[in-house]
Amino acid sequence: MKVTVDQEKCVSSGQCVMSAPDVFDQREEDGVAVVLTAQPPAGQEEDVRTAAAVCPALAITVVEE
């Protein structure tokens, strides 16, 4: 699995951080989401899928490898 965030689309809702806090964070200055690990470790996949599904801006892309 590989995950990315389109920071241009991100609306800083923080849903991704609440769903997968080990994979996502938010920039201090504007709250835009950042990916902490582009290839989440085993056990995090479902949380990442949930984060992508609940993102109101659909800014998260998950590619299954």
N, C-alpha and C positions, 0 to 999 in steps of 0.2 A: 504494500500500500504506500502511495505517495500522496501527500496533502499539500495544497497551496491555498493562499488567501489572496484574492484580488483586492488590494488595499484601496483602489479607486472606488470600488463598490461598497466597501465596508461602511456600515452606519454606526459602528461603535456600541452595539447593543450589549455585548458581553455574553451572549448566549453560548458562544463557543467555549469561552473560558469556564463557564459554569458546567458545561457538558464534558469537557476534556481538559482540565486544568494542567495536566502534564504535557499537553501538546500545544496549547494555545495560551497566549498572554495578550495584554493590550499595552500599547505605547503610553507612557506616562503623560505626554504632552497633549494628545488628542483622543486617546482611547481606541485608536485603530488597531485591529487584531494583527498579531504577528504569530508566525509558526515557530515554536521552540524546537521541534524536531520534525523534519519533512518526511521521515520514514518512521512512523510510530512503532514502538516495540510491541511484541506480542501481548495480547491482553488489552490493548488500547483501541483496537480496530472498531469495536462497536460504539465506543464513546465518540470516536471521530466521525463515524457515520451519523450518529445522533446530532452532533454539532453541525454538520453540513445540512442536515434536514431541518433543523430549527433556526438556521441563520435567516433573518428576515430579508437580507439583501441578496441571498444566494451567492455570497462571495467566496464560499469555500468549495474547492474542487478536490474530489477524492478519486484517485486513479488506482484501481486494483491491479496489482502486479502478480 
